[in-house]
Amino acid sequence: MTVLIIGGSGFLGTELVRQAIAAGHETAATFTSRPGRTPGVAWQPLDVRDPARIAGLITDVAPSVVVNASSGHSDWAVTADGAIRVALAAAEQRCRLVHVSSDAVFSGTHVHYDESSLPDPVSPYGAAKAAAETAVRLLLPDAVVARTSLILGHGRSGHERMVHALAAGTRDGVLFTDDIRCPVHVEDLAAALWELALSDTAGVFHLAGPDALSRYDLGVLIARNQGLDGARLPAGRRADTDLPGPLDVRLDSHATQERLRTRLRGAHEFLR
């Protein structure tokens, strides 16, 4: 089977590529600035703002499955319009699509959100992700929309690198005590995404760990796990800043977990 991973050189994309190769899939993956290092992959440059390039790539690769793990953060042209262009091209070629979304589509007003919860974003990034979700579900009713939370793994995630820098005193900043998410390990997330991709299921799924933690408490766990001095981590409140976005968002993944063989571990377990 041939698979195409949009955003294959990113943190999640790298793990998706690794697992696809390990499973014996013919794998193509895209990059923006430089290709990933995984061998055996057909690396393709791609700017998702270019509809002709997206359509041409999907036509040439002819994948059975497209996984869109790209992220342009709050750049609407990438995160919203780019995802819509990928969905349009996948629909044209009748490919199965797995679209990776985010807990940023929620405001935090209700704190707990299951798969039936409607997006109510309060940040530009969340709004872009919500728009992409709506378009994907309209264009491809058989697609998978998978919302996830803070992704960690092997010290290589952005949050883990920040904890290392703060503990070493090489970076200014704080870890928020009131910014709460449900972290997931990148290996678990990628395995769950492939499980959904290779099934015939469709709709919205939540792929987050069962443990709700503030970024500060998570930082302390990371420090202990990786031999750092957690006492050096500075704490602060996001509510005291002007940063946009929700504070406390807890994805309820129980319904999705009941349908998966892949177990989504909590941070207390994978950082033990």
TORTOR-663044 format. One record per residue (C-alpha): residue in one letter; x, y, z. Coordinates in steps of 0.001 Angstrom, whole numbers. Layout:
residues N
aa	c1	c2	c3
A	X	Y	Z .
...
END
This chain:
residues 272
aa	c1	c2	c3
M	0	0	0 .
T	1197	3505	-822 .
V	802	6235	1789 .
L	1476	9971	1629 .
I	2269	11967	4756 .
I	1834	15720	4452 .
G	4219	17341	6924 .
G	6392	14233	7133 .
S	9492	16102	8307 .
G	7786	17480	11450 .
F	7780	15947	14921 .
L	4614	13883	14482 .
G	5286	13378	10777 .
T	8682	11817	11484 .
E	7074	9177	13710 .
L	4299	8557	11173 .
V	6960	7998	8516 .
R	8962	5665	10785 .
Q	5939	3514	11538 .
A	4822	3423	7898 .
I	8237	2190	6764 .
A	8331	-379	9593 .
A	4933	-1684	8465 .
G	6228	-2153	4915 .
H	4176	587	3261 .
E	5487	2371	198 .
T	5897	5810	1739 .
A	6050	9321	338 .
A	6302	12339	2621 .
T	6470	16084	2182 .
F	8695	18773	3638 .
T	8775	22553	3498 .
S	12425	23492	3989 .
R	14424	20251	4197 .
P	13586	16545	3913 .
G	13550	14219	6872 .
R	16335	11752	7556 .
T	14349	8530	7410 .
P	15657	6323	4577 .
G	13385	4513	2165 .
V	11040	7493	1818 .
A	10193	9403	-1348 .
W	10654	12918	21 .
Q	8737	15632	-1826 .
P	8941	19425	-1364 .
L	5518	20958	-854 .
D	4046	24355	-114 .
V	403	23690	788 .
R	-452	27203	-378 .
D	94	25943	-3957 .
P	-3046	24079	-5082 .
A	-1555	22949	-8393 .
R	1455	21416	-6635 .
I	-777	19572	-4135 .
A	-3009	18183	-6880 .
G	-14	17161	-8987 .
L	1709	15463	-6074 .
I	-1304	13394	-5052 .
T	-1911	12441	-8701 .
D	1726	11367	-9158 .
V	2049	9467	-5877 .
A	-1428	7892	-6185 .
P	-1626	7007	-2487 .
S	-4304	4859	-927 .
V	-4102	6969	2230 .
V	-3136	10606	2812 .
V	-2337	11708	6361 .
N	-2228	15472	6786 .
A	0	16169	9791 .
S	1117	19603	8646 .
S	820	22716	10767 .
G	1146	26356	9901 .
H	194	27448	13423 .
S	-1880	30636	13111 .
D	-1083	31125	9397 .
W	-4564	30784	7877 .
A	-3211	30203	4370 .
V	-1404	27078	5590 .
T	-3464	25712	8487 .
A	-6929	26345	7037 .
D	-6657	26915	3283 .
G	-3771	24453	2898 .
A	-5712	21689	4636 .
I	-8730	22401	2443 .
R	-6581	22131	-696 .
V	-5246	18777	489 .
A	-8814	17589	1092 .
L	-9928	18749	-2348 .
A	-7069	16912	-4039 .
A	-7665	13771	-1981 .
A	-11353	13852	-2891 .
E	-10509	14275	-6576 .
Q	-8240	11211	-6495 .
R	-10567	9273	-4162 .
C	-7902	8808	-1496 .
R	-8674	8059	2120 .
L	-7812	11099	4229 .
V	-6766	11363	7853 .
H	-6698	14979	8990 .
V	-4856	15771	12226 .
S	-6570	18514	14206 .
S	-6072	20020	17656 .
D	-7682	20701	21014 .
A	-7176	24376	20094 .
V	-10588	24238	18361 .
F	-12126	24564	21846 .
S	-12371	27643	24073 .
G	-11955	25887	27414 .
T	-15308	27207	28640 .
H	-16577	23679	29283 .
V	-13136	22201	30196 .
H	-14110	18635	29213 .
Y	-14731	17947	25509 .
D	-15717	14675	23888 .
E	-15990	13860	20185 .
S	-19510	15303	19946 .
S	-18437	18744	21206 .
L	-18691	21574	18695 .
P	-15670	23788	18055 .
D	-15710	27238	19654 .
P	-12166	28547	19091 .
V	-10791	31682	20748 .
S	-7412	31922	18977 .
P	-6389	32386	15320 .
Y	-4792	28928	15317 .
G	-7904	27337	16769 .
A	-10122	29125	14251 .
A	-7957	27901	11363 .
K	-8056	24341	12654 .
A	-11839	24500	13122 .
A	-12330	25791	9578 .
A	-10171	22973	8226 .
E	-12183	20381	10160 .
T	-15460	21656	8728 .
A	-14166	21640	5171 .
V	-12653	18158	5459 .
R	-15893	16688	6805 .
L	-17932	18338	4048 .
L	-15605	17395	1203 .
L	-14816	13887	2430 .
P	-17553	12417	4650 .
D	-15516	9194	4887 .
A	-12448	10996	6239 .
V	-11006	10762	9731 .
V	-10647	14000	11713 .
A	-8398	13284	14687 .
R	-8044	15909	17392 .
T	-5040	15628	19632 .
S	-3372	17541	22452 .
L	191	18293	23555 .
I	2501	15787	21833 .
L	5630	14543	23636 .
G	8316	11942	23091 .
H	11990	11135	23568 .
G	12915	14693	24554 .
R	12381	15960	21008 .
S	9061	17808	21297 .
G	8902	21572	21570 .
H	7689	21410	25169 .
E	10443	19012	26212 .
R	13113	21168	24572 .
M	11712	24188	26398 .
V	11922	22365	29739 .
H	15557	21490	29051 .
A	16384	25104	28161 .
L	14589	26534	31194 .
A	16267	24048	33534 .
A	19654	24917	32025 .
G	18986	28651	32290 .
T	19599	29170	28567 .
R	16093	30491	27873 .
D	13812	33049	29450 .
G	10186	32256	30147 .
V	7885	30375	32482 .
L	5775	27236	32497 .
F	2114	28033	33071 .
T	319	26543	36066 .
D	-3144	27302	34646 .
D	-2636	26033	31054 .
I	-3926	22458	31221 .
R	-3896	19804	28516 .
C	-3950	15999	28134 .
P	-503	15074	26760 .
V	-8	12107	24439 .
H	3135	10228	23450 .
V	4062	10651	19797 .
E	4458	6889	19296 .
D	967	6187	20665 .
L	-537	8991	18598 .
A	1069	7849	15349 .
A	51	4229	15954 .
A	-3542	5284	16642 .
L	-3612	7436	13507 .
W	-2421	4532	11372 .
E	-4970	2244	13000 .
L	-7734	4690	12083 .
A	-6282	5250	8609 .
L	-6296	1551	7792 .
S	-9829	998	9078 .
D	-13110	1870	7398 .
T	-14222	4171	10200 .
A	-14976	7846	9673 .
G	-15802	10952	11657 .
V	-14245	12828	14569 .
F	-11918	11104	17017 .
H	-10027	12275	20094 .
L	-6466	11025	20561 .
A	-5119	12370	23847 .
G	-3774	10845	27017 .
P	-5970	10311	30102 .
D	-3913	12580	32401 .
A	-4772	16305	32584 .
L	-1700	18330	33574 .
S	-643	21954	33626 .
R	2393	22805	31555 .
Y	4303	23422	34790 .
D	3380	20062	36341 .
L	4200	18378	33053 .
G	7551	20162	33034 .
V	8334	18781	36487 .
L	7535	15242	35277 .
I	9761	15731	32234 .
A	12588	17049	34414 .
R	12418	14073	36753 .
N	12227	11610	33879 .
Q	15180	13116	32047 .
G	17461	13811	35013 .
L	16966	17579	35179 .
D	16542	19816	38210 .
G	12803	20507	38307 .
A	13319	23089	41042 .
R	14901	25352	38430 .
L	11719	25530	36361 .
P	10018	28950	36665 .
A	6244	29017	37071 .
G	3686	31602	35980 .
R	54	32086	35008 .
R	-1067	32331	31420 .
A	-4087	34311	32596 .
D	-1679	37107	33534 .
T	-443	37394	29927 .
D	-2061	38581	26708 .
L	-1423	35301	24879 .
P	-4490	34199	22889 .
G	-6011	30782	23336 .
P	-7829	28627	25861 .
L	-6561	27789	29337 .
D	-8038	24470	30470 .
V	-8960	22076	27651 .
R	-9265	18373	28424 .
L	-9995	16090	25498 .
D	-12154	13152	26516 .
S	-10836	10254	24416 .
H	-12799	7433	26061 .
A	-15116	6759	23116 .
T	-12225	6670	20664 .
Q	-10078	4537	22965 .
E	-12820	1912	23157 .
R	-12556	1481	19378 .
L	-8762	1212	19254 .
R	-6272	-1555	19920 .
T	-3605	1123	20457 .
R	-3532	2273	24074 .
L	-3046	5985	24637 .
R	-865	6220	27732 .
G	-1036	9103	30187 .
A	1951	11313	30920 .
H	2324	9856	34416 .
E	2931	6495	32771 .
F	5208	7343	29855 .
L	7249	9792	31964 .
R	7494	7438	34929 .
END
